[in-house]
């Protein structure tokens, strides 16, 4: 692994100029997400859509394996996720401005300390601003509801109001929560590739309530977003 990953907050801001006709690796956590993405992409050969597995470790390993086997110009972590109240409603889309490992650190009597605060590395990967703007504007031009902000990667999904509030306060502007983005991002960064994360919101972040989940609606939004990626990432 590249030692530079631990030097400072990872930054891919110089990676916004994408090669024409580049191949794009898209990592989804489960087959249902993969299938929705494939429907949106309509068989476009430049997009390689794979199942990463659930959680940051599985996602990092699967992404690294794919990147070692073929050449790509961009990596996308895509799927469904939870939206923070007031920031991303069920059925909307979120494009990450940065990807944050929200529970990577240590608990102390004074509260949570991130990996950054412990001095052991960084929990944040910034997304290239130009790439973020291009994708977000294209989604909005298509009439899709889109929010932009930090997307949190967690190993344990938030299930309490207090936890949701604490995480939202610790990462100002936190918009969505999922389980794979940071793992995918670290693998991409290690190969010098730009990263995007796109989430379709299936449920609010907070108390676990399966009756409130709208997975079908979120998968439809993910499919719609994927069709726009086909146009904007030429």
VEXRO-359318 format. One line per 8 residues: number of its first residue (from 0); their letters; for each residue z negated, x, y of C-alpha. Coordinates in nm, 4 decimals. Layout:
<recs>
NUM = a = Z/X/Y  ...
</recs>
This chain:
<recs>
0 = xxxxxxxx = 0.0000/0.0000/0.0000  0.0814/0.1162/0.3546  -0.2265/0.2704/0.5156  -0.1085/0.1450/0.8564  -0.2140/-0.2051/0.7530  -0.5713/-0.1053/0.8230  -0.5171/0.0799/1.1484  -0.5143/-0.2218/1.3802
8 = xxxxxxxx = -0.4184/-0.5870/1.3977  -0.0838/-0.6107/1.2173  0.2024/-0.6850/1.4542  0.5578/-0.7748/1.3637  0.6650/-0.8350/1.7216  0.9529/-0.5881/1.6924  1.1064/-0.7688/1.3961  1.2594/-1.0706/1.5670
16 = xxxxxxxx = 1.6208/-0.9568/1.5476  1.7364/-1.0772/1.2075  2.0491/-0.9508/1.0390  2.3338/-1.2055/1.0118  2.3619/-1.3384/0.6586  2.0274/-1.1903/0.5573  1.8544/-1.3159/0.2452  1.5329/-1.5084/0.3006
24 = xxxxxxxx = 1.2437/-1.5150/0.0544  1.0466/-1.8404/0.0653  0.7126/-1.8544/-0.1157  0.5546/-2.1893/-0.2046  0.2284/-2.2259/-0.3916  0.3233/-2.4959/-0.6452  0.6424/-2.6428/-0.7972  0.6240/-2.9675/-0.5948
32 = xxxxxxxx = 0.6438/-2.7672/-0.2705  0.9223/-2.5477/-0.4077  1.1250/-2.8536/-0.5074  1.0885/-3.0141/-0.1629  1.2030/-2.6907/0.0017  1.5007/-2.6616/-0.2336  1.6075/-3.0178/-0.1529  1.6048/-2.9335/0.2160
40 = xxxxxxxx = 1.7988/-2.6102/0.1673  2.0670/-2.7890/-0.0384  2.1351/-2.4976/-0.2683  2.1981/-2.2344/0.0004  2.2326/-1.9062/-0.1864  2.0799/-1.6933/0.0902  1.7401/-1.8533/0.0313  1.5358/-1.7448/-0.2697
48 = xxxxxxxx = 1.2556/-1.9985/-0.3188  0.9738/-1.8992/-0.5527  0.6361/-2.0266/-0.6694  0.3652/-1.7878/-0.5537  0.0621/-1.9484/-0.7174  -0.2483/-2.0793/-0.5446  -0.4661/-1.8560/-0.3278  -0.4073/-1.5377/-0.1266
56 = xxxxxxxx = -0.4370/-1.2957/-0.4195  -0.1771/-1.4724/-0.6337  0.0480/-1.5162/-0.3310  0.0288/-1.1476/-0.2370  0.1014/-1.0324/-0.5912  0.3941/-1.2720/-0.6401  0.5460/-1.1849/-0.3039  0.5110/-0.8105/-0.3590
64 = xxxxxxxx = 0.6796/-0.8444/-0.6979  0.9728/-1.0340/-0.5479  1.0123/-0.7867/-0.2609  1.0142/-0.4931/-0.5006  1.3022/-0.6458/-0.6963  1.5462/-0.7423/-0.4197  1.6256/-0.6920/-0.0518  1.5372/-0.9578/0.2036
72 = xxxxxxxx = 1.5421/-0.9827/0.5814  1.2642/-1.2381/0.6244  0.9719/-1.3819/0.4280  0.8516/-1.7404/0.4746  0.5293/-1.8907/0.3449  0.5879/-2.2651/0.3285  0.4076/-2.5657/0.1866  0.1622/-2.8392/0.2692
80 = xxxxxxxx = -0.1824/-2.7931/0.4187  -0.4689/-2.9426/0.6149  -0.4519/-3.0055/0.9891  -0.7378/-2.9595/1.2343  -0.8349/-3.2746/1.4215  -0.6647/-3.3008/1.7581  -0.4272/-3.0173/1.6757  -0.2067/-3.1348/1.3883
88 = xxxxxxxx = -0.1899/-3.4866/1.2541  -0.0987/-3.5932/0.9023  0.2789/-3.5930/0.8572  0.3418/-3.3367/1.1308  0.4544/-2.9755/1.0959  0.2790/-2.6554/1.1991  0.4476/-2.3230/1.2624  0.2007/-2.0347/1.2678
96 = xxxxxxxx = 0.1704/-1.8213/1.5779  -0.0540/-1.5948/1.3734  -0.1796/-1.5971/1.0169  -0.5547/-1.5523/0.9805  -0.7660/-1.4775/0.6716  -1.0460/-1.7050/0.7857  -1.3051/-1.6388/0.5146  -1.2464/-1.2666/0.4598
104 = xxxxxxxx = -1.5660/-1.0960/0.5726  -1.9420/-1.1231/0.5266  -2.2158/-1.3779/0.5797  -2.5131/-1.2522/0.7827  -2.8323/-1.4166/0.9153  -2.6588/-1.4280/1.2536  -2.3426/-1.5878/1.1167  -2.0063/-1.4893/0.9720
112 = xxxxxxxx = -1.8595/-1.1443/1.0412  -1.4859/-1.1023/0.9902  -1.3273/-0.7967/0.8337  -1.2314/-0.6892/1.1864  -1.5927/-0.7032/1.3044  -1.7078/-0.5122/0.9966  -1.4569/-0.2377/1.0762  -1.2793/-0.2589/0.7397
120 = xxxxxxxx = -0.9375/-0.3837/0.8489  -0.7723/-0.6821/1.0082  -0.7666/-1.0486/0.9201  -0.4746/-1.1389/1.1473  -0.0979/-1.1048/1.1244  0.0938/-1.2010/1.4371  0.4293/-1.3742/1.4095  0.7208/-1.2473/1.6192
128 = xxxxxxxx = 0.7348/-1.4588/1.9354  1.1152/-1.4838/1.9528  1.1439/-1.5922/1.5906  0.8619/-1.8421/1.6376  1.0342/-1.9906/1.9435  1.3723/-2.0216/1.7743  1.2338/-2.2041/1.4740  0.9999/-2.4281/1.6715
136 = xxxxxxxx = 1.2680/-2.5304/1.9210  1.5102/-2.6114/1.6395  1.2522/-2.8300/1.4645  1.1736/-3.0142/1.7877  1.5431/-3.0582/1.8671  1.5747/-3.2319/1.5312  1.3056/-3.4777/1.6368  1.0375/-3.3440/1.4048
144 = xxxxxxxx = 0.6728/-3.3409/1.5230  0.5764/-2.9731/1.5489  0.2585/-2.7923/1.6521  0.2181/-2.4185/1.7052  -0.1024/-2.2216/1.6561  -0.3013/-2.0031/1.4200  -0.2849/-2.1078/1.0554  -0.5948/-2.0161/0.8557
152 = xxxxxxxx = -0.5770/-1.8804/0.5028  -0.8837/-1.9601/0.2931  -0.9859/-1.9040/-0.0662  -1.2093/-2.2117/-0.0597  -1.0672/-2.5214/0.1079  -1.2872/-2.6648/0.3809  -1.4839/-2.9658/0.2586  -1.7461/-3.0192/0.5291
160 = xxxxxxxx = -1.7320/-3.1168/0.8938  -1.9639/-2.8297/0.9873  -1.7382/-2.5746/0.8175  -1.4297/-2.7160/0.9873  -1.6019/-2.6967/1.3260  -1.7253/-2.3420/1.2652  -1.3813/-2.2179/1.1644  -1.2114/-2.3927/1.4537
168 = xxxxxxxx = -1.4604/-2.2363/1.6962  -1.4205/-1.8896/1.5440  -1.0389/-1.9025/1.5647  -0.9537/-2.0671/1.8981  -0.6533/-2.2946/1.8671  -0.6734/-2.3078/1.4869  -0.4132/-2.5654/1.3892  -0.3869/-2.5768/1.0104
176 = xxxxxxxx = -0.5471/-2.4461/0.6932  -0.3875/-2.3419/0.3660  -0.4473/-2.0890/0.0902  -0.1507/-1.8502/0.0688  -0.0156/-1.7413/0.4079  -0.2180/-1.4247/0.4587  -0.1387/-1.2968/0.1088  0.2336/-1.3532/0.1622
184 = xxxxxxxx = 0.2128/-1.1965/0.5087  0.0419/-0.8778/0.3916  0.3072/-0.8236/0.1231  0.5836/-0.8806/0.3791  0.4195/-0.6495/0.6313  0.3871/-0.3761/0.3715  0.7675/-0.3915/0.3326  0.8280/-0.3940/0.7077
192 = xxxxxxxx = 0.9577/-0.7529/0.7080  0.8975/-1.0367/0.9551  0.6966/-1.3343/0.8351  0.6898/-1.7055/0.9115  0.4438/-1.9669/0.7933  0.5326/-2.3354/0.8040  0.2944/-2.6092/0.6920  0.3482/-2.9827/0.6563
200 = xxxxxxxx = 0.0173/-3.1591/0.7092  -0.1054/-3.3723/0.4192  -0.4700/-3.4238/0.5192  -0.7274/-3.3511/0.7883  -0.9398/-3.0368/0.7584  -1.2945/-3.1486/0.6818  -1.4737/-3.3687/0.4289  -1.2768/-3.3900/0.1069
208 = xxxxxxxx = -1.1309/-3.7401/0.0788  -0.8474/-3.7723/-0.1729  -0.7801/-4.1285/-0.0614  -0.6832/-3.9978/0.2836  -0.4299/-3.7447/0.1547  -0.0622/-3.8141/0.2227  0.1029/-3.5598/-0.0043  0.4287/-3.7521/-0.0413
216 = xxxxxxxx = 0.4648/-3.7826/0.3350  0.3906/-3.4122/0.3791  0.6485/-3.3133/0.1177  0.9092/-3.5210/0.2983  0.8251/-3.3377/0.6215  0.8505/-3.0050/0.4378  1.1939/-3.1010/0.3064  1.3071/-3.1956/0.6569
224 = xxxxxxxx = 1.1791/-2.8672/0.7995  1.3605/-2.6718/0.5294  1.6910/-2.8331/0.6218  1.6440/-2.7091/0.9775  1.5662/-2.3564/0.8552  1.9033/-2.3644/0.6844  2.0662/-2.4086/1.0247  1.8547/-2.1820/1.2431
232 = xx = 1.8232/-1.8816/1.0093  2.1928/-1.8012/0.9858
</recs>
